[in-house]
Amino acid sequence: MDTVKVSPKFQVVIPQEIRKDLKLKPGEKLVIMEKGGTIHLIPVGKIKELRGFIKTVSTKALRDENERFD
């Protein structure tokens, strides 16, 4: 488990090992959600694979959030 620090601009750096494991690239979009006091960052391309991960979040909400960044 890695610990990251929130910058004065509320930015965090995703640790290199996680970036490699998820094959993240600069500029790639992530959906960010809070559930039960936990922050979840989900690569936009992975959302379909994670259906059911958070059952209380509707897919419409995820689509709306995704379109907001397009």
PQR file with spaces between the fields and no chain letter, atoms N, CA, C, O and H, PARSE charges and radii, in Angstrom:
ATOM       1  N    MET     1       0.850   -1.173    0.000 -0.4000 1.5000
ATOM       2  CA   MET     1       0.000    0.000    0.000 -0.0000 2.0000
ATOM       3  C    MET     1       0.891    1.231    0.000  0.5500 1.7000
ATOM       4  O    MET     1       1.861    1.320    0.752 -0.5500 1.4000
ATOM       5  N    ASP     2       0.541    2.171   -0.856 -0.4000 1.5000
ATOM       6  CA   ASP     2       1.288    3.421   -0.952 -0.0000 2.0000
ATOM       7  C    ASP     2       0.504    4.541   -0.277  0.5500 1.7000
ATOM       8  O    ASP     2      -0.722    4.492   -0.186 -0.5500 1.4000
ATOM       9  H    ASP     2      -0.247    2.098   -1.468  0.4000 1.0000
ATOM      10  N    THR     3       1.225    5.536    0.188 -0.4000 1.5000
ATOM      11  CA   THR     3       0.611    6.737    0.741 -0.0000 2.0000
ATOM      12  C    THR     3       0.984    7.893   -0.171  0.5500 1.7000
ATOM      13  O    THR     3       2.140    8.039   -0.568 -0.5500 1.4000
ATOM      14  H    THR     3       2.221    5.575    0.114  0.4000 1.0000
ATOM      15  N    VAL     4      -0.007    8.713   -0.498 -0.4000 1.5000
ATOM      16  CA   VAL     4       0.250    9.893   -1.324 -0.0000 2.0000
ATOM      17  C    VAL     4      -0.146   11.127   -0.536  0.5500 1.7000
ATOM      18  O    VAL     4      -0.941   11.058    0.402 -0.5500 1.4000
ATOM      19  H    VAL     4      -0.946    8.594   -0.175  0.4000 1.0000
ATOM      20  N    LYS     5       0.417   12.249   -0.929 -0.4000 1.5000
ATOM      21  CA   LYS     5       0.155   13.513   -0.248 -0.0000 2.0000
ATOM      22  C    LYS     5      -0.658   14.409   -1.172  0.5500 1.7000
ATOM      23  O    LYS     5      -0.380   14.493   -2.369 -0.5500 1.4000
ATOM      24  H    LYS     5       1.062   12.305   -1.691  0.4000 1.0000
ATOM      25  N    VAL     6      -1.654   15.071   -0.621 -0.4000 1.5000
ATOM      26  CA   VAL     6      -2.473   16.011   -1.381 -0.0000 2.0000
ATOM      27  C    VAL     6      -1.725   17.338   -1.433  0.5500 1.7000
ATOM      28  O    VAL     6      -1.341   17.888   -0.400 -0.5500 1.4000
ATOM      29  H    VAL     6      -1.881   15.003    0.350  0.4000 1.0000
ATOM      30  N    SER     7      -1.522   17.848   -2.652 -0.4000 1.5000
ATOM      31  CA   SER     7      -0.797   19.108   -2.824 -0.0000 2.0000
ATOM      32  C    SER     7      -1.693   20.286   -2.448  0.5500 1.7000
ATOM      33  O    SER     7      -2.896   20.110   -2.257 -0.5500 1.4000
ATOM      34  H    SER     7      -1.833   17.401   -3.491  0.4000 1.0000
ATOM      35  N    PRO     8      -1.118   21.486   -2.340 -0.5600 1.5000
ATOM      36  CA   PRO     8      -1.941   22.671   -2.057  0.2800 2.0000
ATOM      37  C    PRO     8      -3.040   22.900   -3.102  0.5500 1.7000
ATOM      38  O    PRO     8      -4.033   23.572   -2.823 -0.5500 1.4000
ATOM      39  N    LYS     9      -2.859   22.336   -4.311 -0.4000 1.5000
ATOM      40  CA   LYS     9      -3.884   22.445   -5.356 -0.0000 2.0000
ATOM      41  C    LYS     9      -4.806   21.218   -5.357  0.5500 1.7000
ATOM      42  O    LYS     9      -5.565   21.011   -6.303 -0.5500 1.4000
ATOM      43  H    LYS     9      -2.052   21.790   -4.537  0.4000 1.0000
ATOM      44  N    PHE    10      -4.738   20.409   -4.297 -0.4000 1.5000
ATOM      45  CA   PHE    10      -5.546   19.196   -4.135 -0.0000 2.0000
ATOM      46  C    PHE    10      -5.245   18.146   -5.202  0.5500 1.7000
ATOM      47  O    PHE    10      -6.136   17.401   -5.611 -0.5500 1.4000
ATOM      48  H    PHE    10      -4.121   20.577   -3.528  0.4000 1.0000
ATOM      49  N    GLN    11      -3.996   18.087   -5.651 -0.4000 1.5000
ATOM      50  CA   GLN    11      -3.564   17.092   -6.621 -0.0000 2.0000
ATOM      51  C    GLN    11      -2.838   15.970   -5.898  0.5500 1.7000
ATOM      52  O    GLN    11      -2.228   16.181   -4.850 -0.5500 1.4000
ATOM      53  H    GLN    11      -3.273   18.692   -5.318  0.4000 1.0000
ATOM      54  N    VAL    12      -2.911   14.767   -6.474 -0.4000 1.5000
ATOM      55  CA   VAL    12      -2.148   13.627   -5.968 -0.0000 2.0000
ATOM      56  C    VAL    12      -1.450   12.967   -7.153  0.5500 1.7000
ATOM      57  O    VAL    12      -1.906   13.082   -8.291 -0.5500 1.4000
ATOM      58  H    VAL    12      -3.407   14.595   -7.325  0.4000 1.0000
ATOM      59  N    VAL    13      -0.357   12.284   -6.886 -0.4000 1.5000
ATOM      60  CA   VAL    13       0.368   11.549   -7.916 -0.0000 2.0000
ATOM      61  C    VAL    13       0.068   10.067   -7.711  0.5500 1.7000
ATOM      62  O    VAL    13       0.237    9.532   -6.615 -0.5500 1.4000
ATOM      63  H    VAL    13       0.013   12.191   -5.961  0.4000 1.0000
ATOM      64  N    ILE    14      -0.377    9.416   -8.779 -0.4000 1.5000
ATOM      65  CA   ILE    14      -0.632    7.975   -8.721 -0.0000 2.0000
ATOM      66  C    ILE    14       0.727    7.279   -8.756  0.5500 1.7000
ATOM      67  O    ILE    14       1.515    7.520   -9.670 -0.5500 1.4000
ATOM      68  H    ILE    14      -0.514    9.851   -9.669  0.4000 1.0000
ATOM      69  N    PRO    15       1.011    6.423   -7.779 -0.5600 1.5000
ATOM      70  CA   PRO    15       2.321    5.770   -7.734  0.2800 2.0000
ATOM      71  C    PRO    15       2.643    5.016   -9.034  0.5500 1.7000
ATOM      72  O    PRO    15       1.758    4.469   -9.694 -0.5500 1.4000
ATOM      73  N    GLN    16       3.925    5.006   -9.374 -0.4000 1.5000
ATOM      74  CA   GLN    16       4.402    4.425  -10.627 -0.0000 2.0000
ATOM      75  C    GLN    16       3.954    2.973  -10.802  0.5500 1.7000
ATOM      76  O    GLN    16       3.524    2.592  -11.891 -0.5500 1.4000
ATOM      77  H    GLN    16       4.644    5.450   -8.839  0.4000 1.0000
ATOM      78  N    GLU    17       4.047    2.172   -9.766 -0.4000 1.5000
ATOM      79  CA   GLU    17       3.670    0.756   -9.875 -0.0000 2.0000
ATOM      80  C    GLU    17       2.196    0.603  -10.266  0.5500 1.7000
ATOM      81  O    GLU    17       1.852   -0.251  -11.083 -0.5500 1.4000
ATOM      82  H    GLU    17       4.396    2.481   -8.882  0.4000 1.0000
ATOM      83  N    ILE    18       1.339    1.425   -9.687 -0.4000 1.5000
ATOM      84  CA   ILE    18      -0.089    1.376  -10.020 -0.0000 2.0000
ATOM      85  C    ILE    18      -0.305    1.847  -11.451  0.5500 1.7000
ATOM      86  O    ILE    18      -1.090    1.250  -12.187 -0.5500 1.4000
ATOM      87  H    ILE    18       1.618    2.119   -9.023  0.4000 1.0000
ATOM      88  N    ARG    19       0.380    2.906  -11.851 -0.4000 1.5000
ATOM      89  CA   ARG    19       0.263    3.402  -13.236 -0.0000 2.0000
ATOM      90  C    ARG    19       0.653    2.316  -14.231  0.5500 1.7000
ATOM      91  O    ARG    19      -0.006    2.138  -15.255 -0.5500 1.4000
ATOM      92  H    ARG    19       1.018    3.392  -11.253  0.4000 1.0000
ATOM      93  N    LYS    20       1.733    1.590  -13.924 -0.4000 1.5000
ATOM      94  CA   LYS    20       2.179    0.514  -14.810 -0.0000 2.0000
ATOM      95  C    LYS    20       1.180   -0.635  -14.823  0.5500 1.7000
ATOM      96  O    LYS    20       0.835   -1.145  -15.889 -0.5500 1.4000
ATOM      97  H    LYS    20       2.268    1.735  -13.092  0.4000 1.0000
ATOM      98  N    ASP    21       0.714   -1.047  -13.646 -0.4000 1.5000
ATOM      99  CA   ASP    21      -0.239   -2.159  -13.557 -0.0000 2.0000
ATOM     100  C    ASP    21      -1.520   -1.872  -14.332  0.5500 1.7000
ATOM     101  O    ASP    21      -2.077   -2.765  -14.971 -0.5500 1.4000
ATOM     102  H    ASP    21       0.994   -0.632  -12.780  0.4000 1.0000
ATOM     103  N    LEU    22      -1.983   -0.630  -14.276 -0.4000 1.5000
ATOM     104  CA   LEU    22      -3.229   -0.248  -14.954 -0.0000 2.0000
ATOM     105  C    LEU    22      -2.992    0.263  -16.374  0.5500 1.7000
ATOM     106  O    LEU    22      -3.935    0.590  -17.094 -0.5500 1.4000
ATOM     107  H    LEU    22      -1.530    0.095  -13.757  0.4000 1.0000
ATOM     108  N    LYS    23      -1.719    0.328  -16.763 -0.4000 1.5000
ATOM     109  CA   LYS    23      -1.339    0.832  -18.095 -0.0000 2.0000
ATOM     110  C    LYS    23      -1.910    2.226  -18.350  0.5500 1.7000
ATOM     111  O    LYS    23      -2.410    2.519  -19.436 -0.5500 1.4000
ATOM     112  H    LYS    23      -0.953    0.063  -16.177  0.4000 1.0000
ATOM     113  N    LEU    24      -1.825    3.081  -17.323 -0.4000 1.5000
ATOM     114  CA   LEU    24      -2.309    4.456  -17.453 -0.0000 2.0000
ATOM     115  C    LEU    24      -1.312    5.281  -18.259  0.5500 1.7000
ATOM     116  O    LEU    24      -0.099    5.087  -18.182 -0.5500 1.4000
ATOM     117  H    LEU    24      -1.420    2.842  -16.441  0.4000 1.0000
ATOM     118  N    LYS    25      -1.866    6.202  -19.030 -0.4000 1.5000
ATOM     119  CA   LYS    25      -1.036    7.101  -19.833 -0.0000 2.0000
ATOM     120  C    LYS    25      -1.400    8.547  -19.496  0.5500 1.7000
ATOM     121  O    LYS    25      -2.527    8.817  -19.083 -0.5500 1.4000
ATOM     122  H    LYS    25      -2.852    6.359  -19.092  0.4000 1.0000
ATOM     123  N    PRO    26      -0.459    9.480  -19.667 -0.5600 1.5000
ATOM     124  CA   PRO    26      -0.775   10.888  -19.413  0.2800 2.0000
ATOM     125  C    PRO    26      -1.971   11.329  -20.252  0.5500 1.7000
ATOM     126  O    PRO    26      -2.071   10.997  -21.433 -0.5500 1.4000
ATOM     127  N    GLY    27      -2.865   12.071  -19.635 -0.4000 1.5000
ATOM     128  CA   GLY    27      -4.053   12.569  -20.327 -0.0000 2.0000
ATOM     129  C    GLY    27      -5.234   11.619  -20.286  0.5500 1.7000
ATOM     130  O    GLY    27      -6.337   11.992  -20.686 -0.5500 1.4000
ATOM     131  H    GLY    27      -2.784   12.341  -18.676  0.4000 1.0000
ATOM     132  N    GLU    28      -5.026   10.395  -19.810 -0.4000 1.5000
ATOM     133  CA   GLU    28      -6.121    9.434  -19.724 -0.0000 2.0000
ATOM     134  C    GLU    28      -7.138    9.898  -18.685  0.5500 1.7000
ATOM     135  O    GLU    28      -6.773   10.461  -17.653 -0.5500 1.4000
ATOM     136  H    GLU    28      -4.130   10.092  -19.485  0.4000 1.0000
ATOM     137  N    LYS    29      -8.407    9.658  -18.968 -0.4000 1.5000
ATOM     138  CA   LYS    29      -9.472   10.112  -18.076 -0.0000 2.0000
ATOM     139  C    LYS    29      -9.780    9.061  -17.014  0.5500 1.7000
ATOM     140  O    LYS    29      -9.763    7.857  -17.273 -0.5500 1.4000
ATOM     141  H    LYS    29      -8.703    9.201  -19.806  0.4000 1.0000
ATOM     142  N    LEU    30     -10.061    9.556  -15.812 -0.4000 1.5000
ATOM     143  CA   LEU    30     -10.467    8.711  -14.699 -0.0000 2.0000
ATOM     144  C    LEU    30     -11.780    9.241  -14.150  0.5500 1.7000
ATOM     145  O    LEU    30     -12.010   10.450  -14.124 -0.5500 1.4000
ATOM     146  H    LEU    30     -10.075   10.533  -15.601  0.4000 1.0000
ATOM     147  N    VAL    31     -12.633    8.339  -13.715 -0.4000 1.5000
ATOM     148  CA   VAL    31     -13.839    8.733  -12.991 -0.0000 2.0000
ATOM     149  C    VAL    31     -13.462    8.690  -11.520  0.5500 1.7000
ATOM     150  O    VAL    31     -12.827    7.737  -11.069 -0.5500 1.4000
ATOM     151  H    VAL    31     -12.447    7.357  -13.736  0.4000 1.0000
ATOM     152  N    ILE    32     -13.848    9.717  -10.768 -0.4000 1.5000
ATOM     153  CA   ILE    32     -13.571    9.743   -9.336 -0.0000 2.0000
ATOM     154  C    ILE    32     -14.894    9.730   -8.590  0.5500 1.7000
ATOM     155  O    ILE    32     -15.799   10.509   -8.888 -0.5500 1.4000
ATOM     156  H    ILE    32     -14.363   10.491  -11.135  0.4000 1.0000
ATOM     157  N    MET    33     -14.995    8.829   -7.612 -0.4000 1.5000
ATOM     158  CA   MET    33     -16.215    8.696   -6.821 -0.0000 2.0000
ATOM     159  C    MET    33     -15.846    8.548   -5.355  0.5500 1.7000
ATOM     160  O    MET    33     -14.780    8.040   -5.010 -0.5500 1.4000
ATOM     161  H    MET    33     -14.260    8.196   -7.370  0.4000 1.0000
ATOM     162  N    GLU    34     -16.739    8.998   -4.518 -0.4000 1.5000
ATOM     163  CA   GLU    34     -16.595    8.805   -3.072 -0.0000 2.0000
ATOM     164  C    GLU    34     -17.731    7.911   -2.631  0.5500 1.7000
ATOM     165  O    GLU    34     -18.889    8.155   -2.969 -0.5500 1.4000
ATOM     166  H    GLU    34     -17.605    9.411   -4.799  0.4000 1.0000
ATOM     167  N    LYS    35     -17.405    6.882   -1.882 -0.4000 1.5000
ATOM     168  CA   LYS    35     -18.411    5.971   -1.355 -0.0000 2.0000
ATOM     169  C    LYS    35     -17.978    5.541    0.034  0.5500 1.7000
ATOM     170  O    LYS    35     -16.926    4.926    0.205 -0.5500 1.4000
ATOM     171  H    LYS    35     -16.464    6.684   -1.608  0.4000 1.0000
ATOM     172  N    GLY    36     -18.793    5.868    1.019 -0.4000 1.5000
ATOM     173  CA   GLY    36     -18.502    5.442    2.383 -0.0000 2.0000
ATOM     174  C    GLY    36     -17.181    5.950    2.919  0.5500 1.7000
ATOM     175  O    GLY    36     -16.506    5.248    3.671 -0.5500 1.4000
ATOM     176  H    GLY    36     -19.648    6.368    0.879  0.4000 1.0000
ATOM     177  N    GLY    37     -16.800    7.169    2.540 -0.4000 1.5000
ATOM     178  CA   GLY    37     -15.557    7.744    3.039 -0.0000 2.0000
ATOM     179  C    GLY    37     -14.311    7.268    2.309  0.5500 1.7000
ATOM     180  O    GLY    37     -13.195    7.563    2.735 -0.5500 1.4000
ATOM     181  H    GLY    37     -17.348    7.739    1.929  0.4000 1.0000
ATOM     182  N    THR    38     -14.487    6.534    1.212 -0.4000 1.5000
ATOM     183  CA   THR    38     -13.370    6.035    0.421 -0.0000 2.0000
ATOM     184  C    THR    38     -13.426    6.651   -0.968  0.5500 1.7000
ATOM     185  O    THR    38     -14.502    6.756   -1.558 -0.5500 1.4000
ATOM     186  H    THR    38     -15.394    6.294    0.865  0.4000 1.0000
ATOM     187  N    ILE    39     -12.279    7.058   -1.494 -0.4000 1.5000
ATOM     188  CA   ILE    39     -12.194    7.626   -2.836 -0.0000 2.0000
ATOM     189  C    ILE    39     -11.824    6.511   -3.806  0.5500 1.7000
ATOM     190  O    ILE    39     -10.891    5.746   -3.560 -0.5500 1.4000
ATOM     191  H    ILE    39     -11.405    6.973   -1.015  0.4000 1.0000
ATOM     192  N    HIS    40     -12.563    6.427   -4.911 -0.4000 1.5000
ATOM     193  CA   HIS    40     -12.296    5.438   -5.953 -0.0000 2.0000
ATOM     194  C    HIS    40     -11.950    6.178   -7.239  0.5500 1.7000
ATOM     195  O    HIS    40     -12.693    7.063   -7.663 -0.5500 1.4000
ATOM     196  H    HIS    40     -13.321    7.049   -5.111  0.4000 1.0000
ATOM     197  N    LEU    41     -10.838    5.828   -7.857 -0.4000 1.5000
ATOM     198  CA   LEU    41     -10.445    6.351   -9.168 -0.0000 2.0000
ATOM     199  C    LEU    41     -10.543    5.192  -10.150  0.5500 1.7000
ATOM     200  O    LEU    41      -9.887    4.166   -9.970 -0.5500 1.4000
ATOM     201  H    LEU    41     -10.235    5.109   -7.513  0.4000 1.0000
ATOM     202  N    ILE    42     -11.360    5.351  -11.187 -0.4000 1.5000
ATOM     203  CA   ILE    42     -11.580    4.269  -12.138 -0.0000 2.0000
ATOM     204  C    ILE    42     -11.263    4.769  -13.540  0.5500 1.7000
ATOM     205  O    ILE    42     -11.876    5.731  -14.003 -0.5500 1.4000
ATOM     206  H    ILE    42     -11.894    6.185  -11.333  0.4000 1.0000
ATOM     207  N    PRO    43     -10.307    4.125  -14.231 -0.5600 1.5000
ATOM     208  CA   PRO    43     -10.049    4.509  -15.616  0.2800 2.0000
ATOM     209  C    PRO    43     -11.335    4.369  -16.430  0.5500 1.7000
ATOM     210  O    PRO    43     -12.034    3.363  -16.312 -0.5500 1.4000
ATOM     211  N    VAL    44     -11.650    5.362  -17.248 -0.4000 1.5000
ATOM     212  CA   VAL    44     -12.903    5.373  -17.998 -0.0000 2.0000
ATOM     213  C    VAL    44     -13.081    4.085  -18.793  0.5500 1.7000
ATOM     214  O    VAL    44     -14.191    3.556  -18.845 -0.5500 1.4000
ATOM     215  H    VAL    44     -11.082    6.179  -17.344  0.4000 1.0000
ATOM     216  N    GLY    45     -12.040    3.572  -19.405 -0.4000 1.5000
ATOM     217  CA   GLY    45     -12.138    2.345  -20.189 -0.0000 2.0000
ATOM     218  C    GLY    45     -12.429    1.109  -19.366  0.5500 1.7000
ATOM     219  O    GLY    45     -12.837    0.088  -19.919 -0.5500 1.4000
ATOM     220  H    GLY    45     -11.139    4.002  -19.363  0.4000 1.0000
ATOM     221  N    LYS    46     -12.233    1.172  -18.061 -0.4000 1.5000
ATOM     222  CA   LYS    46     -12.431    0.015  -17.193 -0.0000 2.0000
ATOM     223  C    LYS    46     -13.832   -0.038  -16.588  0.5500 1.7000
ATOM     224  O    LYS    46     -14.177   -1.022  -15.934 -0.5500 1.4000
ATOM     225  H    LYS    46     -11.902    2.002  -17.611  0.4000 1.0000
ATOM     226  N    ILE    47     -14.639    0.989  -16.791 -0.4000 1.5000
ATOM     227  CA   ILE    47     -15.943    1.053  -16.136 -0.0000 2.0000
ATOM     228  C    ILE    47     -16.805   -0.149  -16.489  0.5500 1.7000
ATOM     229  O    ILE    47     -17.443   -0.728  -15.610 -0.5500 1.4000
ATOM     230  H    ILE    47     -14.359    1.788  -17.323  0.4000 1.0000
ATOM     231  N    LYS    48     -16.835   -0.533  -17.754 -0.4000 1.5000
ATOM     232  CA   LYS    48     -17.660   -1.671  -18.165 -0.0000 2.0000
ATOM     233  C    LYS    48     -17.216   -2.951  -17.471  0.5500 1.7000
ATOM     234  O    LYS    48     -18.045   -3.802  -17.149 -0.5500 1.4000
ATOM     235  H    LYS    48     -16.316   -0.063  -18.469  0.4000 1.0000
ATOM     236  N    GLU    49     -15.917   -3.092  -17.239 -0.4000 1.5000
ATOM     237  CA   GLU    49     -15.393   -4.276  -16.568 -0.0000 2.0000
ATOM     238  C    GLU    49     -15.782   -4.305  -15.094  0.5500 1.7000
ATOM     239  O    GLU    49     -15.842   -5.376  -14.490 -0.5500 1.4000
ATOM     240  H    GLU    49     -15.243   -2.401  -17.500  0.4000 1.0000
ATOM     241  N    LEU    50     -16.047   -3.136  -14.510 -0.4000 1.5000
ATOM     242  CA   LEU    50     -16.297   -3.039  -13.076 -0.0000 2.0000
ATOM     243  C    LEU    50     -17.774   -2.919  -12.717  0.5500 1.7000
ATOM     244  O    LEU    50     -18.099   -2.545  -11.590 -0.5500 1.4000
ATOM     245  H    LEU    50     -15.999   -2.266  -15.000  0.4000 1.0000
ATOM     246  N    ARG    51     -18.661   -3.224  -13.634 -0.4000 1.5000
ATOM     247  CA   ARG    51     -20.092   -3.150  -13.318 -0.0000 2.0000
ATOM     248  C    ARG    51     -20.369   -3.977  -12.080  0.5500 1.7000
ATOM     249  O    ARG    51     -19.883   -5.100  -11.944 -0.5500 1.4000
ATOM     250  H    ARG    51     -18.397   -3.528  -14.549  0.4000 1.0000
ATOM     251  N    GLY    52     -21.151   -3.415  -11.186 -0.4000 1.5000
ATOM     252  CA   GLY    52     -21.471   -4.084   -9.938 -0.0000 2.0000
ATOM     253  C    GLY    52     -20.512   -3.753   -8.819  0.5500 1.7000
ATOM     254  O    GLY    52     -20.762   -4.117   -7.670 -0.5500 1.4000
ATOM     255  H    GLY    52     -21.546   -2.503  -11.296  0.4000 1.0000
ATOM     256  N    PHE    53     -19.415   -3.069   -9.122 -0.4000 1.5000
ATOM     257  CA   PHE    53     -18.434   -2.703   -8.096 -0.0000 2.0000
ATOM     258  C    PHE    53     -19.075   -1.832   -7.031  0.5500 1.7000
ATOM     259  O    PHE    53     -18.897   -2.057   -5.834 -0.5500 1.4000
ATOM     260  H    PHE    53     -19.212   -2.773  -10.056  0.4000 1.0000
ATOM     261  N    ILE    54     -19.819   -0.840   -7.479 -0.4000 1.5000
ATOM     262  CA   ILE    54     -20.554    0.026   -6.559 -0.0000 2.0000
ATOM     263  C    ILE    54     -21.991    0.044   -7.053  0.5500 1.7000
ATOM     264  O    ILE    54     -22.344    0.829   -7.933 -0.5500 1.4000
ATOM     265  H    ILE    54     -19.963   -0.657   -8.452  0.4000 1.0000
ATOM     266  N    LYS    55     -22.803   -0.812   -6.491 -0.4000 1.5000
ATOM     267  CA   LYS    55     -24.161   -1.005   -6.991 -0.0000 2.0000
ATOM     268  C    LYS    55     -25.047    0.217   -6.831  0.5500 1.7000
ATOM     269  O    LYS    55     -26.033    0.352   -7.555 -0.5500 1.4000
ATOM     270  H    LYS    55     -22.516   -1.450   -5.776  0.4000 1.0000
ATOM     271  N    THR    56     -24.729    1.103   -5.910 -0.4000 1.5000
ATOM     272  CA   THR    56     -25.588    2.265   -5.693 -0.0000 2.0000
ATOM     273  C    THR    56     -25.348    3.377   -6.701  0.5500 1.7000
ATOM     274  O    THR    56     -26.095    4.355   -6.721 -0.5500 1.4000
ATOM     275  H    THR    56     -23.928    0.993   -5.321  0.4000 1.0000
ATOM     276  N    VAL    57     -24.322    3.251   -7.541 -0.4000 1.5000
ATOM     277  CA   VAL    57     -24.046    4.264   -8.555 -0.0000 2.0000
ATOM     278  C    VAL    57     -24.673    3.800   -9.862  0.5500 1.7000
ATOM     279  O    VAL    57     -24.371    2.710  -10.349 -0.5500 1.4000
ATOM     280  H    VAL    57     -23.715    2.456   -7.525  0.4000 1.0000
ATOM     281  N    SER    58     -25.541    4.625  -10.427 -0.4000 1.5000
ATOM     282  CA   SER    58     -26.198    4.237  -11.675 -0.0000 2.0000
ATOM     283  C    SER    58     -25.237    4.392  -12.844  0.5500 1.7000
ATOM     284  O    SER    58     -24.342    5.237  -12.816 -0.5500 1.4000
ATOM     285  H    SER    58     -25.785    5.510  -10.032  0.4000 1.0000
ATOM     286  N    THR    59     -25.428    3.569  -13.875 -0.4000 1.5000
ATOM     287  CA   THR    59     -24.579    3.688  -15.058 -0.0000 2.0000
ATOM     288  C    THR    59     -24.850    5.000  -15.768  0.5500 1.7000
ATOM     289  O    THR    59     -23.961    5.528  -16.437 -0.5500 1.4000
ATOM     290  H    THR    59     -26.155    2.882  -13.898  0.4000 1.0000
ATOM     291  N    LYS    60     -26.061    5.543  -15.640 -0.4000 1.5000
ATOM     292  CA   LYS    60     -26.373    6.841  -16.238 -0.0000 2.0000
ATOM     293  C    LYS    60     -25.486    7.915  -15.615  0.5500 1.7000
ATOM     294  O    LYS    60     -24.962    8.774  -16.324 -0.5500 1.4000
ATOM     295  H    LYS    60     -26.782    5.114  -15.097  0.4000 1.0000
ATOM     296  N    ALA    61     -25.316    7.873  -14.305 -0.4000 1.5000
ATOM     297  CA   ALA    61     -24.460    8.850  -13.626 -0.0000 2.0000
ATOM     298  C    ALA    61     -23.025    8.740  -14.136  0.5500 1.7000
ATOM     299  O    ALA    61     -22.361    9.757  -14.335 -0.5500 1.4000
ATOM     300  H    ALA    61     -25.742    7.176  -13.728  0.4000 1.0000
ATOM     301  N    LEU    62     -22.543    7.519  -14.348 -0.4000 1.5000
ATOM     302  CA   LEU    62     -21.186    7.331  -14.862 -0.0000 2.0000
ATOM     303  C    LEU    62     -21.066    7.854  -16.288  0.5500 1.7000
ATOM     304  O    LEU    62     -20.071    8.493  -16.632 -0.5500 1.4000
ATOM     305  H    LEU    62     -23.082    6.693  -14.186  0.4000 1.0000
ATOM     306  N    ARG    63     -22.079    7.587  -17.128 -0.4000 1.5000
ATOM     307  CA   ARG    63     -22.056    8.093  -18.506 -0.0000 2.0000
ATOM     308  C    ARG    63     -22.073    9.612  -18.516  0.5500 1.7000
ATOM     309  O    ARG    63     -21.325   10.242  -19.264 -0.5500 1.4000
ATOM     310  H    ARG    63     -22.887    7.068  -16.849  0.4000 1.0000
ATOM     311  N    ASP    64     -22.938   10.209  -17.672 -0.4000 1.5000
ATOM     312  CA   ASP    64     -23.008   11.670  -17.598 -0.0000 2.0000
ATOM     313  C    ASP    64     -21.660   12.248  -17.188  0.5500 1.7000
ATOM     314  O    ASP    64     -21.210   13.245  -17.752 -0.5500 1.4000
ATOM     315  H    ASP    64     -23.545    9.697  -17.064  0.4000 1.0000
ATOM     316  N    GLU    65     -21.019   11.626  -16.211 -0.4000 1.5000
ATOM     317  CA   GLU    65     -19.716   12.098  -15.734 -0.0000 2.0000
ATOM     318  C    GLU    65     -18.667   11.951  -16.835  0.5500 1.7000
ATOM     319  O    GLU    65     -17.833   12.837  -17.022 -0.5500 1.4000
ATOM     320  H    GLU    65     -21.385   10.816  -15.753  0.4000 1.0000
ATOM     321  N    ASN    66     -18.709   10.840  -17.558 -0.4000 1.5000
ATOM     322  CA   ASN    66     -17.766   10.605  -18.648 -0.0000 2.0000
ATOM     323  C    ASN    66     -17.951   11.646  -19.745  0.5500 1.7000
ATOM     324  O    ASN    66     -16.964   12.187  -20.246 -0.5500 1.4000
ATOM     325  H    ASN    66     -19.387   10.121  -17.406  0.4000 1.0000
ATOM     326  N    GLU    67     -19.184   11.938  -20.127 -0.4000 1.5000
ATOM     327  CA   GLU    67     -19.463   12.914  -21.173 -0.0000 2.0000
ATOM     328  C    GLU    67     -19.034   14.320  -20.756  0.5500 1.7000
ATOM     329  O    GLU    67     -18.683   15.144  -21.600 -0.5500 1.4000
ATOM     330  H    GLU    67     -19.985   11.500  -19.720  0.4000 1.0000
ATOM     331  N    ARG    68     -19.064   14.584  -19.474 -0.4000 1.5000
ATOM     332  CA   ARG    68     -18.653   15.894  -18.974 -0.0000 2.0000
ATOM     333  C    ARG    68     -17.196   16.182  -19.319  0.5500 1.7000
ATOM     334  O    ARG    68     -16.824   17.341  -19.506 -0.5500 1.4000
ATOM     335  H    ARG    68     -19.349   13.914  -18.788  0.4000 1.0000
ATOM     336  N    PHE    69     -16.366   15.141  -19.405 -0.4000 1.5000
ATOM     337  CA   PHE    69     -14.942   15.317  -19.681 -0.0000 2.0000
ATOM     338  C    PHE    69     -14.601   15.212  -21.157  0.5500 1.7000
ATOM     339  O    PHE    69     -13.452   15.441  -21.534 -0.5500 1.4000
ATOM     340  H    PHE    69     -16.668   14.200  -19.253  0.4000 1.0000
ATOM     341  N    ASP    70     -15.559   14.875  -21.997 -0.4000 1.5000
ATOM     342  CA   ASP    70     -15.301   14.777  -23.447 -0.0000 2.0000
ATOM     343  C    ASP    70     -15.289   16.127  -24.108  0.5500 1.7000
ATOM     344  O    ASP    70     -15.088   16.220  -25.319 -0.5500 1.4000
ATOM     345  H    ASP    70     -16.492   14.689  -21.691  0.4000 1.0000
